[in-house]
């Protein structure tokens, strides 16, 4: 049998969901579906879920670039966004424990959790623009998390930020001392487990719906735009192929509104 890409462990009211696709826990379509199943199981068995990456190199470096190619990008977006729709409508309180790389889809996943605790080694970012793409979930959620101006900076430059800067931006609740991430998570869990399970779940559900009141509709819109507009540009495919072929992309010349080429 193949080893699970999402390892599930229950401890009382807490489900531990460990991303395990070494070395960087890149999320491919089967792993996305496995994660959705683990979240649904956790909702049935627990009140709280901790998401983390195995080892110390990464939470997740994002969605598999190969799954962004035209023949499967629609399937990938559907599988990935189903995770966020489930978290949004559910009552499960989520904690992201982040160390190492937390990029692209991995950063979208971590920062959508209710609590984000980070080791100083954590690095956050949305590098999709460097591949001629954009992060759909981040376009919807990031302005509410960090404000419109900082959201634009992060998605339009693709630059990464340190754990300390992510905390300043509001992507992270708290950066803990090096080597203390597990202890900090346990401390948070001890606080949450003292609370009424029903009150915790219902409060979390209502708060999420108010934080992102139109998430489902907005995800539909951004998915449609991604597939009908972005993926029809030659640069989207070129950026992905260049990454896979380990070369610099060659972007298409910009065309003027009159149909001619600039310059």
ABEGO torsion letter per residue (X at the ends): XBBBABBBBBBEABBBBBBBBOAAGBBBAAAAAAAAAAAAAAAAABABBBBBBBEAABABAEBBAAAABAAAAAAAAAAAAAAAAAAAABABBBBBBBBEBBBEAAAAAAAABABBBBBAABBBEBAAAAAGBBBAAAAAAAAAAAEAAAAAAAAAAGBBBBAAAAAAAGABABBBBBGAAAAAAAAAAAAAAABBAAAAAAAAAAAAAAABAAAAAAAAAAAAAAAAAAAABAAAAAAAAAAAAGBBBBBBBBBBAAGBBBX
